[in-house]
Amino acid sequence: MFEASVVICLVLNMSSCMVAFDNRGPYKTEGECMDRIAEMSVAIMQTNHHVPVTYKCHKKGEPATGEQPSSNNKQNIKSPA
């Protein structure tokens, strides 16, 4: 089971960031989780003054901001420098 999370930052202040957690999951496959991240990213850009900067599909029970991404993820969630 996988859970989705996305780091989002304010458009006008990229040092002001937070983690957005999915409220629908968990998902059976990492692919379903990645689809949900895409949905979340579009919704974030349409409804807020935020932009998604990174994401993670993590196994249920793992910390959302951990250093080890799932095998197919392209990015770790981390605070922008």
C-alpha positions as CSV (number, residue, x, y, z in Angstrom):
1,M,0.0,0.0,0.0
2,F,1.3,3.5,-1.0
3,E,0.5,6.9,0.3
4,A,1.0,10.2,-1.6
5,S,2.4,13.5,-0.5
6,V,3.5,16.6,-2.3
7,V,5.8,19.4,-1.1
8,I,4.2,22.8,-2.1
9,C,5.7,26.3,-1.9
10,L,4.2,29.7,-2.2
11,V,4.7,31.1,-5.7
12,L,5.9,34.5,-4.4
13,N,8.1,33.0,-1.6
14,M,9.6,29.7,-2.5
15,S,11.2,29.4,1.0
16,S,7.7,29.1,2.5
17,C,6.8,25.4,1.9
18,M,4.7,22.7,3.4
19,V,3.8,19.1,2.8
20,A,0.3,18.3,1.3
21,F,-0.9,14.8,2.3
22,D,-3.4,12.9,0.3
23,N,-6.8,12.3,2.0
24,R,-8.0,9.5,-0.3
25,G,-5.4,6.8,-0.2
26,P,-3.6,4.5,0.5
27,Y,-3.3,2.9,-3.0
28,K,-2.6,-0.7,-3.9
29,T,0.1,0.1,-6.5
30,E,2.8,2.8,-6.8
31,G,1.3,3.6,-10.3
32,E,-2.1,4.5,-8.7
33,C,-0.3,6.6,-6.1
34,M,1.6,8.5,-8.9
35,D,-1.7,9.1,-10.7
36,R,-3.0,10.7,-7.5
37,I,0.1,12.9,-7.2
38,A,-0.6,14.2,-10.7
39,E,-4.2,15.0,-9.7
40,M,-3.1,16.7,-6.5
41,S,-0.5,18.8,-8.4
42,V,-3.1,20.0,-10.9
43,A,-5.6,20.9,-8.1
44,I,-2.9,22.7,-6.1
45,M,-1.9,24.9,-9.1
46,Q,-5.6,25.7,-9.9
47,T,-6.9,26.5,-6.4
48,N,-3.9,28.1,-4.5
49,H,-1.0,30.4,-4.8
50,H,1.2,27.4,-4.4
51,V,3.3,25.3,-6.7
52,P,4.3,21.6,-6.3
53,V,8.0,21.3,-6.0
54,T,8.5,17.6,-5.3
55,Y,6.6,14.5,-4.4
56,K,6.8,11.0,-2.9
57,C,4.8,7.8,-3.0
58,H,5.8,6.1,0.2
59,K,4.8,2.7,1.7
60,K,2.2,3.0,4.3
61,G,3.8,3.5,7.7
62,E,7.0,5.1,6.3
63,P,7.5,8.8,7.0
64,A,6.4,11.0,4.1
65,T,9.6,13.0,4.2
66,G,12.0,10.1,4.6
67,E,15.2,9.9,2.6
68,Q,14.5,6.6,0.8
69,P,12.1,7.1,-2.2
70,S,10.1,4.2,-3.6
71,S,12.0,2.5,-6.4
72,N,10.2,4.3,-9.3
73,N,10.1,7.8,-7.8
74,K,12.2,10.4,-9.5
75,Q,12.5,12.7,-6.5
76,N,12.7,12.6,-2.7
77,I,10.6,15.0,-0.7
78,K,12.9,17.5,0.9
79,S,12.8,21.2,2.0
80,P,14.0,23.5,-0.7
81,A,17.4,25.2,0.0
